[in-house]
């Protein structure tokens, strides 16, 4: 049976946005478990089954893919303890604790967001991606164009680009904006009503599949020069 969320999910998330405090949340924890957490885990399992065919390195246990509802407020001025969306992040196996390429989605009362790519990579990863871009920008542009074609609705994610070329790269490098970028990939915001439809998983998988070559290329850039034996050793057993 296809998995989707319910009006109760949206009601809970709207309420959480207005009452972002522990007392309100704990009084409604059973609603969270039933209408947010349970369908999210079921949705991830349904998507995982499809990813086995074209993105097996991104298949992980559902409870590892689902993102915690709790915000990390240690270094934030915003002390609200909870996120106001239900999210999931399909990292590449072996890169779970890094900023490698993957697939992200979230659901809230305003949208269903799907994104694929690399967001704010670590310093070493950033250099590897930029070095790869300098040599393979034509290939990347083709992958980007293909991901943004058709009816998926993808557009490029916010690059948060530097105003000047990063150190070590020529000012006239033809990769230009791809080198100045800090993020790479695509995203699309879909109507929130999709979250309530039996076609939710199908629509997500269709877009994830379209963006997979782009994500594979970015991860390939990061892994360039990495000893694959070491990478396998870092993979979780479960």
C-alpha positions as a Markdown table, in Angstrom:
| # | Residue | x | y | z |
|---|---|---|---|---|
| 1 | Unk | 0.0 | 0.0 | 0.0 |
| 2 | Unk | 1.3 | 3.4 | -0.9 |
| 3 | Unk | 2.4 | 5.6 | 2.0 |
| 4 | Unk | 1.4 | 9.2 | 2.5 |
| 5 | Unk | 0.7 | 11.7 | 5.3 |
| 6 | Unk | -2.7 | 12.8 | 6.5 |
| 7 | Unk | -4.6 | 16.0 | 7.4 |
| 8 | Unk | -3.7 | 15.2 | 11.0 |
| 9 | Unk | 0.0 | 15.5 | 10.1 |
| 10 | Unk | -0.5 | 19.0 | 8.7 |
| 11 | Unk | -2.6 | 20.0 | 11.7 |
| 12 | Unk | 0.2 | 18.9 | 14.1 |
| 13 | Unk | 2.9 | 20.7 | 12.1 |
| 14 | Unk | 0.9 | 23.9 | 12.0 |
| 15 | Unk | 0.3 | 23.7 | 15.7 |
| 16 | Unk | 4.0 | 23.0 | 16.3 |
| 17 | Unk | 4.9 | 26.2 | 14.4 |
| 18 | Unk | 2.6 | 28.2 | 16.6 |
| 19 | Unk | 3.6 | 26.4 | 19.9 |
| 20 | Unk | 7.2 | 25.5 | 19.5 |
| 21 | Unk | 7.8 | 24.4 | 23.1 |
| 22 | Unk | 8.4 | 21.2 | 24.9 |
| 23 | Unk | 5.2 | 21.3 | 27.0 |
| 24 | Unk | 3.0 | 21.5 | 23.9 |
| 25 | Unk | 5.0 | 18.8 | 22.1 |
| 26 | Unk | 5.0 | 16.3 | 24.9 |
| 27 | Unk | 1.3 | 16.7 | 25.5 |
| 28 | Unk | 0.9 | 15.6 | 21.8 |
| 29 | Unk | 3.7 | 13.2 | 21.4 |
| 30 | Unk | 1.3 | 10.4 | 20.6 |
| 31 | Unk | 0.0 | 12.4 | 17.6 |
| 32 | Unk | 3.6 | 13.1 | 16.5 |
| 33 | Unk | 4.4 | 9.4 | 16.6 |
| 34 | Unk | 1.3 | 8.4 | 14.8 |
| 35 | Unk | 0.9 | 11.1 | 12.2 |
| 36 | Unk | 4.4 | 12.3 | 11.5 |
| 37 | Unk | 7.1 | 9.7 | 12.5 |
| 38 | Unk | 5.3 | 6.5 | 11.5 |
| 39 | Unk | 4.3 | 7.6 | 8.0 |
| 40 | Unk | 7.7 | 9.1 | 7.4 |
| 41 | Unk | 9.4 | 5.8 | 8.3 |
| 42 | Unk | 7.0 | 3.9 | 6.1 |
| 43 | Unk | 7.5 | 6.3 | 3.2 |
| 44 | Unk | 11.3 | 5.9 | 3.5 |
| 45 | Unk | 11.0 | 2.1 | 3.4 |
| 46 | Unk | 8.9 | 2.4 | 0.2 |
| 47 | Unk | 11.4 | 4.7 | -1.4 |
| 48 | Unk | 14.3 | 2.6 | -0.3 |
| 49 | Unk | 12.8 | -0.4 | -2.2 |
| 50 | Unk | 12.9 | 1.6 | -5.4 |
| 51 | Unk | 16.4 | 3.1 | -4.8 |
| 52 | Unk | 17.8 | -0.5 | -4.8 |
| 53 | Unk | 17.4 | -0.4 | -8.5 |
| 54 | Unk | 19.3 | 2.8 | -9.4 |
| 55 | Unk | 20.9 | 4.3 | -6.2 |
| 56 | Unk | 21.7 | 1.4 | -3.9 |
| 57 | Unk | 24.6 | 3.2 | -2.2 |
| 58 | Unk | 21.9 | 5.6 | -0.7 |
| 59 | Unk | 19.8 | 2.9 | 0.8 |
| 60 | Unk | 20.0 | 3.0 | 4.6 |
| 61 | Unk | 17.7 | 2.0 | 7.5 |
| 62 | Unk | 14.6 | 4.2 | 7.6 |
| 63 | Unk | 15.4 | 5.4 | 11.1 |
| 64 | Unk | 18.8 | 6.6 | 9.9 |
| 65 | Unk | 17.3 | 8.4 | 6.8 |
| 66 | Unk | 14.6 | 10.2 | 8.8 |
| 67 | Unk | 15.8 | 13.4 | 10.3 |
| 68 | Unk | 15.2 | 14.2 | 14.0 |
| 69 | Unk | 12.4 | 16.6 | 14.8 |
| 70 | Unk | 14.7 | 18.2 | 17.4 |
| 71 | Unk | 16.8 | 21.2 | 16.5 |
| 72 | Unk | 20.4 | 21.7 | 17.5 |
| 73 | Unk | 20.1 | 25.0 | 19.4 |
| 74 | Unk | 23.6 | 25.0 | 21.0 |
| 75 | Unk | 25.0 | 27.6 | 18.7 |
| 76 | Unk | 21.8 | 29.2 | 17.4 |
| 77 | Unk | 20.1 | 32.4 | 18.3 |
| 78 | Unk | 16.8 | 30.7 | 17.5 |
| 79 | Unk | 16.1 | 28.6 | 20.6 |
| 80 | Unk | 12.9 | 26.9 | 19.4 |
| 81 | Unk | 13.5 | 23.2 | 20.2 |
| 82 | Unk | 11.7 | 21.6 | 17.2 |
| 83 | Unk | 11.8 | 21.7 | 13.5 |
| 84 | Unk | 8.5 | 22.5 | 11.8 |
| 85 | Unk | 8.8 | 20.0 | 9.0 |
| 86 | Unk | 9.3 | 16.3 | 8.7 |
| 87 | Unk | 12.5 | 15.6 | 6.8 |
| 88 | Unk | 14.6 | 12.8 | 5.4 |
| 89 | Unk | 18.2 | 12.7 | 4.1 |
| 90 | Unk | 19.5 | 9.8 | 1.9 |
| 91 | Unk | 23.3 | 10.2 | 2.3 |
| 92 | Unk | 25.6 | 8.0 | 0.3 |
| 93 | Unk | 26.7 | 4.9 | 2.3 |
| 94 | Unk | 30.1 | 5.7 | 3.9 |
| 95 | Unk | 29.5 | 9.4 | 3.8 |
| 96 | Unk | 26.8 | 9.7 | 6.4 |
| 97 | Unk | 28.8 | 12.0 | 8.7 |
| 98 | Unk | 30.2 | 14.3 | 5.9 |
| 99 | Unk | 28.6 | 16.7 | 3.5 |
| 100 | Unk | 28.7 | 14.4 | 0.6 |
| 101 | Unk | 26.0 | 14.3 | -2.1 |
| 102 | Unk | 22.6 | 12.9 | -1.4 |
| 103 | Unk | 18.8 | 13.3 | -1.6 |
| 104 | Unk | 16.7 | 15.4 | 0.7 |
| 105 | Unk | 13.0 | 15.9 | 1.2 |
| 106 | Unk | 10.7 | 17.5 | 3.7 |
| 107 | Unk | 7.1 | 18.0 | 4.2 |
| 108 | Unk | 5.3 | 20.9 | 5.9 |
| 109 | Unk | 2.0 | 22.6 | 5.5 |
| 110 | Unk | 3.4 | 24.8 | 2.8 |
| 111 | Unk | 5.3 | 22.5 | 0.5 |
| 112 | Unk | 6.9 | 19.2 | -0.3 |
| 113 | Unk | 10.5 | 20.0 | -1.0 |
| 114 | Unk | 12.9 | 17.7 | -2.8 |
| 115 | Unk | 16.6 | 18.5 | -3.3 |
| 116 | Unk | 19.6 | 16.6 | -4.6 |
| 117 | Unk | 23.2 | 17.5 | -4.5 |
| 118 | Unk | 25.9 | 18.7 | -2.1 |
| 119 | Unk | 25.3 | 21.4 | 0.4 |
| 120 | Unk | 28.1 | 23.3 | 2.2 |
| 121 | Unk | 30.8 | 20.6 | 1.9 |
| 122 | Unk | 33.7 | 20.3 | 4.2 |
| 123 | Unk | 36.9 | 22.1 | 3.2 |
| 124 | Unk | 38.6 | 19.1 | 1.7 |
| 125 | Unk | 35.5 | 18.1 | -0.1 |
| 126 | Unk | 35.0 | 21.6 | -1.4 |
| 127 | Unk | 38.5 | 21.6 | -3.0 |
| 128 | Unk | 37.9 | 18.3 | -4.6 |
| 129 | Unk | 34.6 | 19.3 | -6.1 |
| 130 | Unk | 36.1 | 22.6 | -7.4 |
| 131 | Unk | 39.1 | 20.8 | -8.9 |
| 132 | Unk | 36.8 | 18.3 | -10.6 |
| 133 | Unk | 34.5 | 21.1 | -11.8 |
| 134 | Unk | 37.5 | 22.9 | -13.4 |
| 135 | Unk | 38.2 | 19.8 | -15.5 |
| 136 | Unk | 34.7 | 18.5 | -16.0 |
| 137 | Unk | 32.4 | 21.6 | -16.2 |
| 138 | Unk | 31.0 | 20.6 | -19.6 |
| 139 | Unk | 30.0 | 17.2 | -18.3 |
| 140 | Unk | 28.5 | 18.7 | -15.2 |
| 141 | Unk | 26.5 | 21.3 | -17.1 |
| 142 | Unk | 25.0 | 18.6 | -19.3 |
| 143 | Unk | 24.0 | 16.6 | -16.2 |
| 144 | Unk | 22.5 | 19.7 | -14.6 |
| 145 | Unk | 20.6 | 20.6 | -17.8 |
| 146 | Unk | 19.2 | 17.0 | -18.1 |
| 147 | Unk | 18.1 | 17.1 | -14.4 |
| 148 | Unk | 16.3 | 20.3 | -15.0 |
| 149 | Unk | 14.6 | 19.2 | -18.2 |
| 150 | Unk | 11.1 | 17.6 | -18.5 |
| 151 | Unk | 8.3 | 17.9 | -16.0 |
| 152 | Unk | 10.2 | 17.4 | -12.7 |
| 153 | Unk | 10.3 | 21.1 | -12.1 |
| 154 | Unk | 13.9 | 21.1 | -10.9 |
| 155 | Unk | 15.9 | 24.4 | -10.7 |
| 156 | Unk | 19.4 | 24.9 | -9.4 |
| 157 | Unk | 19.9 | 25.2 | -5.6 |
| 158 | Unk | 21.1 | 28.4 | -4.1 |
| 159 | Unk | 24.8 | 28.4 | -4.9 |
| 160 | Unk | 25.8 | 31.1 | -2.2 |
| 161 | Unk | 28.6 | 31.9 | -4.7 |
| 162 | Unk | 31.8 | 33.8 | -3.9 |
| 163 | Unk | 32.2 | 37.1 | -5.7 |
| 164 | Unk | 35.7 | 36.2 | -6.7 |
| 165 | Unk | 37.3 | 33.1 | -8.0 |
| 166 | Unk | 38.6 | 30.9 | -5.1 |
| 167 | Unk | 42.3 | 30.8 | -4.5 |
| 168 | Unk | 44.3 | 28.5 | -6.8 |
| 169 | Unk | 41.9 | 28.8 | -9.8 |
| 170 | Unk | 42.5 | 31.1 | -12.8 |
| 171 | Unk | 40.2 | 34.1 | -13.0 |
| 172 | Unk | 39.2 | 33.1 | -16.5 |
| 173 | Unk | 38.6 | 29.5 | -15.8 |
| 174 | Unk | 35.6 | 28.4 | -18.0 |
| 175 | Unk | 34.0 | 26.7 | -15.0 |
| 176 | Unk | 33.4 | 30.2 | -13.6 |
| 177 | Unk | 30.3 | 30.2 | -11.4 |
| 178 | Unk | 30.6 | 26.5 | -10.7 |
| 179 | Unk | 33.9 | 27.1 | -9.0 |
| 180 | Unk | 32.7 | 30.1 | -7.1 |
| 181 | Unk | 29.7 | 28.1 | -5.8 |
| 182 | Unk | 29.5 | 26.6 | -2.3 |
| 183 | Unk | 26.6 | 24.3 | -3.1 |
| 184 | Unk | 25.7 | 22.2 | -6.1 |
| 185 | Unk | 22.6 | 20.5 | -7.2 |
| 186 | Unk | 18.9 | 20.9 | -7.9 |
| 187 | Unk | 15.6 | 21.3 | -5.9 |
| 188 | Unk | 11.9 | 21.7 | -6.5 |
| 189 | Unk | 9.1 | 22.9 | -4.2 |
| 190 | Unk | 5.8 | 21.0 | -4.8 |
| 191 | Unk | 2.3 | 21.6 | -3.5 |
| 192 | Unk | 1.8 | 20.5 | 0.1 |
| 193 | Unk | -1.3 | 18.6 | -1.0 |
| 194 | Unk | 1.0 | 16.0 | -2.6 |
| 195 | Unk | 2.0 | 14.8 | 0.9 |
| 196 | Unk | -1.6 | 13.6 | 1.3 |
| 197 | Unk | -1.7 | 11.7 | -2.0 |
| 198 | Unk | -1.0 | 8.0 | -2.6 |
| 199 | Unk | 1.3 | 9.1 | -5.4 |
| 200 | Unk | 3.7 | 10.8 | -3.0 |
| 201 | Unk | 6.4 | 8.1 | -3.1 |
| 202 | Unk | 6.1 | 7.8 | -6.9 |
| 203 | Unk | 6.6 | 11.5 | -7.4 |
| 204 | Unk | 9.6 | 11.6 | -5.1 |
| 205 | Unk | 11.3 | 8.6 | -6.7 |
| 206 | Unk | 10.8 | 10.0 | -10.1 |
| 207 | Unk | 12.7 | 13.1 | -9.2 |
| 208 | Unk | 15.4 | 11.3 | -7.2 |
| 209 | Unk | 16.0 | 9.0 | -10.2 |
| 210 | Unk | 16.4 | 12.0 | -12.5 |
| 211 | Unk | 18.9 | 13.7 | -10.2 |
| 212 | Unk | 20.9 | 10.5 | -9.4 |
| 213 | Unk | 23.6 | 11.0 | -12.2 |
| 214 | Unk | 24.2 | 14.5 | -10.9 |
| 215 | Unk | 24.7 | 13.3 | -7.3 |
| 216 | Unk | 26.9 | 10.4 | -8.5 |
| 217 | Unk | 29.1 | 12.8 | -10.3 |
| 218 | Unk | 29.5 | 15.1 | -7.3 |
| 219 | Unk | 30.2 | 12.1 | -5.0 |
| 220 | Unk | 32.7 | 10.8 | -7.6 |
| 221 | Unk | 34.5 | 14.1 | -7.4 |
| 222 | Unk | 34.7 | 13.9 | -3.6 |
| 223 | Unk | 35.9 | 10.3 | -3.7 |
| 224 | Unk | 38.5 | 10.9 | -6.3 |
| 225 | Unk | 41.8 | 9.7 | -4.9 |
| 226 | Unk | 40.2 | 8.0 | -1.9 |
| 227 | Unk | 41.2 | 4.5 | -1.2 |
| 228 | Unk | 38.0 | 2.5 | -1.9 |
| 229 | Unk | 39.1 | -0.1 | 0.6 |
| 230 | Unk | 39.2 | 2.5 | 3.4 |
| 231 | Unk | 35.8 | 3.8 | 2.3 |
| 232 | Unk | 34.3 | 0.3 | 2.6 |
| 233 | Unk | 35.8 | -0.1 | 6.1 |
| 234 | Unk | 33.9 | 3.0 | 7.1 |
| 235 | Unk | 30.6 | 1.7 | 6.0 |
| 236 | Unk | 28.2 | 0.8 | 8.8 |
| 237 | Unk | 27.4 | -2.9 | 9.3 |
| 238 | Unk | 23.7 | -2.2 | 9.9 |
